[in-house]
Amino acid sequence: GEARRSARAQADQEKESTLSEVREEMERELQTILKKKDDQLRALEAKAAATEKALREQGRELEQRRAEVDELQDEVAGARQDGAGRLDDHRNELDVLRAEHHGRVSELERRLELEERQKRELALNLGSVEERARKEVAHIESEKARLEARLSTLQTQLLEEQQQR
């Protein structure tokens, strides 16, 4: 009677100890996975913020270029009134400036497209990281359930063996 109670108490204590160790190990694994996911998320968010800042700067530069072209066109209108000879000089100068401007605008638009594509890729990568993290958490939870079921089976077997003695 007393030996059986003592053995049962010891078995319960070992069961609790084993369960506690399994839980602690699973919690540590889960925390490690979540920390990795958070770190990846922060890195992607920082990259997205830098991309957005660059896009805003390029947008401001584009507006500035457009304002310069508008000013140059106003100058041309004034030059027409000053005479045909000077008008030709201004036209030539404007053609050069326009060509430079179009080159710069094309380059800015190309960079803008590239930044937008990178931003889309970052968003896709972020979704992929989150999906992997969800799958890892689900796997860990499944493994935890399996280990708990196995532990329960072992405890039942231990109890039956103790009762047979």
Secondary structure, 3 states (H helix, E strand, C coil): CHHHHHHHHHHHHHHHHHHHHHHHHHHHHHHHHHHHHHHHHHHHHHHHHHHHHHHHHHHHHHHHHHHHHHHHHHHHHHHHHHCHHHHHHHHHHHHHHHHHHHHHHHHHHHHHHHHHHHHHHHHHHHHHHHHHHHHHHHHHHHHHHHHHHHHHHHHHHHHHHHHHC
